[in-house]
């Protein structure tokens, strides 16, 4: 017969208890053995937490809310004339104001912290404590509201300090805004004085330059250029007229030459004298309205001279020839028209010469204006710039004056107490009951966890399940611990004393808690 010697891994009995449950009797036994130690840990933790709760002062928090009003009844009247102070993060500004040295000194005096004459170090510590217990923020992200919260062990002082903070923040904010507007006014006033000096200097320089060069005025260069253009147009027109009149005079002269060869009659002196009288009458008529250099007057003078020349030349001519020419009406008409053409040609020549002379003068003036006009333009530009800046600064200074007066009368940015500081009736933070409950909970959990850890990580074997878990071998049975000697009275008395001491330690905790609750 063949015997199967193959080993099969033992997995233990399914009816055995879990290791944690199997350890409970061992834990209870260890708790009984170490009852004094566990009771001492329990009492120490509970009493320490109770002492912390008793030593922690009650803090009472009082709060007040300020409403910042930028609009008031004066704003529509001074719209566009005053410049309000822009305060985006009002809580940050109020925090800087509240924690400034001036305000903190007032708080220390008002709260009675300076009655004991603290040293500078102690004073700095008190200021740090007050700062840590003070909160300034915008409730619900509302930039128009500022909430000031202060916590103190004295509820009445918490209320008074919170209200004092609000009053000082309002006072310092108004003082700061008034100081800023006054500084702005002083700055603008100094700038106005400076630019007034600059404007006066620029005005004096411009006046002196115009006095030294009266012929040069701003804009003369454009005027001279336009006048030269007009004179050039007149010169071109006069030149064309002169060429036309010279052509006509040449034509009439050729025609007169042909007529003179055909005319054999004697000139008529009476006709020339009549023509001379007509021209003299016309000259006398024009002399009252135009000058001698006027083109019409020059034309008539030339005609008169021509008639007189004809009369003089006719006196020495042969009688038969003169009579023949005088008797020819064609010759007389041609001669008259030629004289008129020559007169008009002379007038056109005079206009051409006069136009050229004027153009030369204007060109010389243009060169002078171009040389001096640049400096005049710079002086004028400097004067205009300083005058514009000066007038703008004058207006700004008046606006700053109105803003300064408005801030001096506290008519600009308004602070109003939306919610006054309240008297706190209930302390904030953890109460003594919460400290006591937490202390008892910790006093129970910490010794229990320490005891379980001691048993769990103790290398000694305390139960059959430990052998099965570690070695993986079945435990067939357990032998109970041997009975102690019946006559070992000394260890029993010692153990009894330990139990009594543990009970006293455990009872001391509720007694201490009860006394603390009553005396608190």
C-alpha positions, 0 to 999 in steps of 0.5 A: 500500500502506498502512503501519500506523504505530500504536505498540504498548506494549512489555511487555518480554521474558518471558525476562528475570530479575527486577529483584532477581536482575538486581541481584545482579551489581551488588551483588557488584561494589559489595561488591568495590569497598567491601570495606574499608567493609563489613568494617569495619562487620561487624567493628565490629558483631560486636565491639560486641555481643561487648563488650556480652556481655562487659560484661554481668555474669552474674546468678544468681537464688536463691529461697526460699518461705515458708508462712503458717500461720494455724491451729495447736494453740492456735487451738481452745483460744482460739477466739472469744477472740483476733482474728487479723490479717487479711492478704489480700495477704500478698505485698504486706505482705511486700514492704513489710516487706522494702523497709522501711528497717530491713530494707534496712539489715540487708541492706546490712550482711549483704551487705557493701555498707557495708564501703566506707562509701558516701555517702548517694547511693551508698547510695540507689543500692545500695538501688534496685539491690537492690530492682530485683533482688528479687521478692516474689510469691505463686506460682501465686496461692496466698495462703498462699505467699510466694516471695522471689527475689533476683538477684546476680552472686555466686551465693553472695551471692544465696543468702545474701541471699535467705535473709536476706530470708526471715528478716527478713520473718518477724522483722519480720512477727512484730514488726509483728503484736505491735506491732499487738496491743499497740497494740490492747490499750493502746487498749482499756485506755484506753477501759475506764478512760474508761468506768469513770469514766463508769459511776461518774459515772452510778451516783452521779447515779442513786443521788443522785437516788433518795436525793433522791426515794425515792417515785419509782421506775422503773416507778411510773408504770405501777403508779400507772396500774394502781392508779387503774384498779383503784380506779376499778373499785371506785368504780364497783362501790361506786356501783352497790351504794350506789344499790341499797342506797338503793333497797332502804332506800327500799322498806323505809321505805315498807313500814314506814310502811304497817306502822306505821299498821296496828300499834297494839300496844306495842313489845317492849323485850325483843326490841330488847334481844335484838337489841341484844345480838346485834349487840353480840356480832357487833361484839365478834367482828369487832373482833378481826379488822377495824378500826372503818372496815371496811364490816362493822364500820360496818354493825353500828355503824349497826345498833346505833345504830338499835336504841338509837334505837328503844329510846329512841323506844319508851320515850316512846311510848304504852303501847297503841301500843307494845304493839300495834307490838311484838306485830306480827311483820310490823312487826318484820321490816320494821323489821329489814330496813330497818335492814339496808338502811340499814346496807349503804347507809351501808357502800357510801357509805363505800366510795365516799368511800374509793375517791374519796379514794384515787383523788385521792391516786393522781392526785396521785402520778401527776402527781409521778411524771410530773414526776420520772420522765422525769429518772429514766428518762434517768439509768437509761438512761445508766447501763444504756448505760454499763454495757453498753459497759463490760462489752463493753469489758472482754471485748474488753480481755481478748481483746486481752490474750490476743491480745497474749500469743499474739503475744508468744510467736509463737503466732498467725500462723506463717511456715515456710520451705517451700523454703530458698534454693538455691545457683544453679549457672546464670546467668540471662539471655543467655549469651555464646554467645547474644550472640556468635550474635546479634552475628554475625547482625547483623554480616552482615545490617546491611552486606548491607542497607546495600549493597543499599539503596545499590545499590537507591536509587542514581540511576545506571543499573546494568542494562538492566532498570532502563531497561525498568522506568523508561522502559518502552522495550525495550533492544536490547543492552548494551555492556560496560565498556571494558577498563582500561589494562594498565599501571595497576599503582598502582590494582591495588596499592591495591585489593589492599591494600584486599582484604588489609585487609578480610580482616584485619578479617574474620579479627579477628572470629573470633579475638576471639570465640575468645579471649572464649570461652576467657577467659570 
